Structures are given as C-alpha cells and as structure tokens.
Amino acid sequence: MLHNTQEIKKAFHHRLQGGKFMKDIVAKTIQVFPDEMIDHITKHCWFISSFEDGWAFTLKADELRQDEYLIFLSDELLKQDKAQIIYTIVHEIGHVILGHKNAIRIPQSKKEVRNQERQADEFARKYLRS
C-alpha cells in the first residue's frame, strides 16, 4: 500500500526520469487512484520529461518490456497550471489502464483515435472528481 509521494516515487525505481517538479507532481497525481491501480502504474509505466542535469535521455528499446508504457511529459506541459498537468497525467494513464493502442505503431482510423481520446477524458474526469 503506497500512501505518500516518497513511497510512490521509490516504487517507480528508474521508471520516473525527469526533474523534481515532474516527479513530485506525477507521484502526487497518482494518489487519486486505488492502491492496486497505483501498484500497476508504478510497475508498468515510465514517465519521462526533461531534467535539469541533462539535455537528453536515451532509452534502449529492449528496456521497455511488452507490458510497459512510456508516458512523455513535455516541457510545455510542465509550464501549464497544475490542474492542466494533473488532468493530462491522469488522461495518459487512462490510455494505459483502458488498453488503448498506440497510433504510431498500430494504424488507427480518426474515429478510433477520437473514441480513445473521449474514453481517456471520461477516465480522467472520473478519477479527478473523486
């Protein structure tokens, strides 16, 4: 059972790469989820953003297992207000939990993409309302 942000950050191990602000807001954001979902997220999701002491980050493709997901948080997103950042993080986690396909690797119709975006928005509203 992970209850505080320090425990959550530790549970990510090396799968949380970025600056202090990004790590803190990701850990705080996923506290909205039930414990079993937090456990799934910390074991299967990578969060990557820019970080103060590096200009770039290389992730070898085989470091991501088939059941892992990479969520990239841009510098532009991290400049937005906290509510927007939190909503976007929960929305992206929604894609993972809902089992959505990656449109880059698997071609999808515009209708499929719109449907997945709508579902991820509904997911975010559900967890941010609680």
Buried (B, 14 or more C-beta within 10 A) or exposed (E): EBEEBEEBBEBBEEBBBBBEBBBBBBBBBBEBBEEEBBBBBBEBBBBBBBBEEEEEEEEEEEEBEEEEBEBEBEEEBBEEEEEEBBBBBBBBBBBBBEEBEEEEEEEBEEEBEEEBBEBBBEBBEEBBEE
